[in-house]
Amino acid sequence: MLRGCVGCLSGLAVCTLLATAALGRSADDYPLRVHIFQHNSHSHYYRQVLDAVDGEGRANLFENGDPRGFDFSYRCGDRLRNSSGFETYFARWKKTDQTLEILLPKMGKPGATESCDLHVEMKDFAYFRHDGIVDTEPVTEFKQWMEKHQYDPEHDKNEPVRATPEPTGTDANAPR
């Protein structure tokens, strides 16, 4: 009888470990970062409870130090939010250049997240916001800006550093 219970307990332990691994999400599992500039959404309700939200939008993906713009469509269990300031969402490829999985924080539940799939169309430029308008620029220019401002969300450099103004006039030989 004891032998059977040991088998039950070890089976229960394995199930518990698998459930924890499936539910526990580590930032290491989501090495990419996504900055959402804009999106639209349509909420779907079932019996007056939010069931799903779908829409489309524009964002940048940060992968291997390179920024790349993409357009996307989505259907999630919760509302998607545009990135505030320079914040980014943790992400990983489910299907390279087709489907990105991002982690959305659950409001009112610190540390809790929900995943959402973005079906993407990758671009050969990066998006940026200037005077409230989303525009595009070549990836090389955006990357130069990132380097100049030490902005690298993949490596936890989440806020750009203000660039030191270049010396002008008589200050041209001043130490930098």
C-alpha positions, -999 to +999 in steps of 0.1 A: +000+000+000+028+024+009+045+016-024+014+027-043+012+060-024+048+067-032+040+063-068+010+086-065+031+112-047+059+111-073+033+114-101+017+143-083+051+159-079+059+156-116+025+171-125+031+200-101+065+207-116+052+206-151+023+229-142+047+253-126+070+253-156+041+259-180+027+288-160+060+303-148+074+327-174+109+339-172+123+370-189+150+347-202+123+328-221+113+361-238+146+377-250+131+401-276+114+434-269+084+450-286+075+487-285+039+493-296+033+528-312-003+525-321-031+500-325-069+499-328-091+474-310-125+459-310-138+443-277-159+411-278-181+403-248-199+371-237-226+376-211-213+411-203-178+398-196-148+407-218-141+376-239-115+388-264-101+419-280-088+420-316-073+447-339-042+458-357-013+482-352+023+492-357+054+485-335+091+480-334+109+447-326+143+448-309+162+416-318+200+411-316+205+448-311+186+457-343+153+477-344+128+466-371+093+479-377+063+457-382+026+459-387+005+434-368-030+420-362-039+403-329-066+386-309-060+386-272-079+377-240-073+412-226-068+447-239-035+456-256-019+489-246+004+512-265+039+514-250+043+544-227+074+564-233+102+540-242+087+509-224+087+476-242+070+443-238+089+410-234+085+389-266+096+358-284+091+342-318+065+315-321+070+314-358+099+335-371+088+366-391+052+355-387+040+352-351+054+370-320+042+362-285+043+391-261+037+392-224+011+417-212+010+427-175-023+421-158-036+453-143-041+451-105-020+419-103+017+429-099+040+403-115+012+385-133+012+384-171-009+371-200+005+362-234-008+375-267+001+365-302+008+392-328+006+381-364+033+403-380+044+417-414+080+427-409+093+459-425+128+471-436+125+503-416+119+513-380+090+534-366+095+564-344+072+591-330+079+628-337+056+656-326+029+630-319+030+614-353+043+579-361+068+580-389+094+558-404+132+559-409+159+536-421+170+509-396+206+522-397+195+557-386+174+544-358+203+522-347+227+552-347+202+570-325+201+540-301+239+539-299+242+577-294+216+576-266+226+542-251+191+528-256+190+490-257+159+475-243+171+440-248+199+447-223+177+466-198+188+500-210+152+511-211+155+549-211+176+568-236+204+589-221+203+625-231+231+632-256+257+658-247+254+688-269+284+694-293+306+723-283+301+754-305+320+787-311+347+794-285+338+762-266+351+741-295+382+730-277+366+726-243+370+691-227+341+668-233 
